[in-house]
């Protein structure tokens, strides 16, 4: 059996328990004032302390995203906040720039440091550096190809690896995309989802979409598990949790249904050989 | 002050352009695809580097984005070749692992952190320059006078940028290929030979290879030039192609104070 973690987004304190009951193994929240999402979808330190109690009572982890613009004047406050998070037993902080990771690994003794997808790590050399710095988990960039993921996991198996399984999986580079995002009530509208028209030398026609649909494939998740991905993140801190709960339930069912590796499908067989090739087992 | 030029497309440039230019050197290497920058693709990179070297000018190599394990070794080989054959001394990077590798192999190489070596956050605090220094990065690229001052206050040299690339979004994959459904393995440089744009209502963006809505924006403010003259030893001028570069260089000749520097 594969072991995995289903990681759910909580944009408000009330969301934590329903997400755990829906099947989440871990919940992630943004830290108010330090996250890249709107403040309305972040939790204060006091709310995080309460959420942590709920999570730990239910054998669930709480990860805290600190991935916003950190100004020089905020660094002292951030240092104190990191110390406090470490003291209260936050399971992990998710950090999105090299300076912050370097800053945090020196402060946190018990809380794990995770490297966000926003860091943009693309190769084994960079991942090794993160490991040497003390990072425990890397959230893969969404534009890595399968063999590249395999290469990294096989070269640095000591780390945990996480993938964005539902949410911002994009044709575009969501790390440094400048397309507008607009909050419209229950929805979060992003301009990559517009139905564009294409102008080619003055001729107008329909354009293929430049956003990606949500991944919805049992076989693909089986492949990810076989490769060694541990954590499957569902995005949606800015969306009402009532819309997130059914996605968590569905993702849980899907992951459980494929977590037993037998029988081997043709795609799993390919992935197995890809893993073996990296370990020196021969060509494909 | 050293002045370097970087072109998006090197078509039409010849030895005369390079020799007669007031630039100390040129930046070669596309962020995404050699075929956009050079008519002959990767071969064009080496041809152009050779031409720059034979004119007695410096080369700065701009390493690619999305430097996955597929490309890592080849990219290091390029650095080696350009170093051994054409005296490469400076590299623009946006990948930490690659920066570390370059410094391990060539400790004397000057590694410059590119403007695109960031996540969504453009505001920096001292932890970023401190980290970059710790892995051997020697300088940062920056186009904003206020940020230039801040980076320098953190004790980090700046390569000022006149003509920085702005965009709506980027992709690892070529938007022209994707939107034209062109996967026959033959690239006709549609990114520069065809005028393509996506539009939705009043919102539109040009399709430029791996970039949507690419624009090179020039800061012609006094603030920028005062900052550059006061505190920068290196200036990079980016332009789409050679005729625009000539125009921009003419524009800044009277505004830039050249002074001798030791490097």
Contacts between the chains, C-beta under 8 A, distances in Angstrom:
chain1	res1	chain2	res2	distance
A	36	B	120	6.1
A	36	B	121	7.6
A	67	B	119	7.7
A	68	B	121	7.0
A	69	B	121	4.6
A	69	B	122	7.5
A	69	B	123	4.4
A	70	B	121	7.5
A	70	B	123	7.6
A	70	B	125	5.7
A	70	B	127	7.9
A	71	B	123	5.9
A	71	B	125	6.2
A	72	B	125	4.3
A	72	B	126	6.4
A	74	B	125	7.7
A	75	B	125	5.7
A	75	B	126	7.7
A	75	B	127	7.2
A	96	B	119	5.1
A	96	B	120	7.7
A	96	B	121	7.2
A	97	B	118	7.6
A	97	B	119	5.7
A	97	B	121	6.2
A	97	B	127	7.9
A	97	B	128	6.5
A	98	B	96	6.3
A	98	B	127	8.0
A	98	B	128	6.5
A	98	B	131	4.7
A	98	B	132	7.4
A	99	B	124	7.4
A	99	B	125	6.5
A	99	B	126	7.7
A	99	B	127	3.0
A	99	B	128	3.8
A	99	B	129	7.9
A	99	B	130	6.8
A	99	B	131	5.0
A	100	B	127	6.3
A	101	B	131	7.9
A	102	B	127	6.1
A	102	B	130	7.1
A	102	B	131	4.5
A	102	B	134	7.4
A	103	B	127	4.8
A	116	B	119	7.7
A	118	B	119	4.2
A	118	B	120	6.2
A	119	B	119	6.2
A	120	B	119	6.3
A	121	B	97	7.8
A	122	B	66	5.8
A	122	B	67	5.5
A	122	B	68	4.7
A	122	B	95	6.5
A	122	B	97	7.8
A	123	B	67	5.8
A	123	B	68	5.6
A	123	B	69	5.1
A	123	B	72	5.1
A	123	B	95	7.0
A	123	B	97	5.1
A	123	B	98	7.5
A	124	B	69	5.6
A	124	B	72	7.7
A	124	B	97	7.4
A	125	B	72	6.8
A	125	B	97	3.2
A	125	B	98	7.0
A	125	B	100	6.4
A	125	B	101	5.8
A	126	B	95	6.4
A	126	B	96	5.2
A	126	B	97	3.2
A	126	B	98	7.8
A	127	B	97	7.5
A	128	B	97	7.5
A	129	B	96	6.1
A	129	B	97	6.0
A	129	B	100	6.2
A	129	B	135	7.6
A	143	B	66	6.9
A	143	B	171	7.4
A	143	B	172	4.7
A	144	B	68	6.5
A	145	B	68	7.3
A	145	B	70	7.6
A	147	B	70	7.4
A	148	B	68	4.4
A	148	B	69	5.6
A	148	B	70	6.2
A	151	B	68	7.9
A	151	B	69	4.3
A	152	B	69	6.8
A	155	B	69	7.9
A	171	B	171	5.7
A	171	B	173	6.9
A	171	B	178	7.4
A	172	B	169	4.2
A	172	B	170	6.6
A	172	B	171	5.2
A	172	B	212	7.7
A	173	B	169	6.8
A	173	B	170	4.5
A	173	B	171	6.1
A	173	B	172	7.0
A	175	B	119	5.3
A	175	B	120	6.7
A	176	B	116	7.0
A	176	B	118	6.7
A	176	B	119	6.6
A	176	B	120	6.2
A	176	B	170	6.6
A	177	B	120	7.9
A	177	B	168	7.8
A	177	B	169	4.4
A	177	B	170	7.3
A	178	B	166	7.8
A	178	B	167	6.4
A	178	B	168	5.6
A	178	B	169	6.3
A	179	B	168	5.4
A	179	B	169	5.0
A	191	B	168	7.9
A	191	B	200	7.7
A	191	B	203	6.9
A	192	B	169	6.9
A	194	B	200	4.1
A	194	B	203	7.3
A	195	B	200	6.9
A	196	B	198	4.1
A	196	B	199	6.4
A	196	B	200	5.0
A	197	B	198	7.2
A	197	B	199	5.6
A	197	B	200	7.2
A	198	B	179	5.7
A	198	B	196	6.7
A	198	B	197	7.6
A	198	B	198	5.9
A	198	B	207	7.9
A	199	B	195	7.5
A	199	B	196	6.6
A	199	B	197	4.7
A	199	B	198	7.7
A	199	B	199	6.4
A	199	B	204	8.0
A	200	B	180	7.6
A	200	B	194	6.3
A	200	B	195	7.6
A	200	B	196	5.2
A	201	B	194	5.7
A	201	B	195	5.3
A	201	B	196	7.6
A	202	B	195	7.5
A	207	B	179	5.9
A	207	B	198	5.6
A	208	B	178	6.5
A	208	B	179	6.0
A	208	B	181	7.5
A	210	B	169	7.7
A	210	B	171	7.9
A	210	B	175	7.3
A	210	B	178	7.9
A	210	B	198	7.3
A	210	B	212	7.5
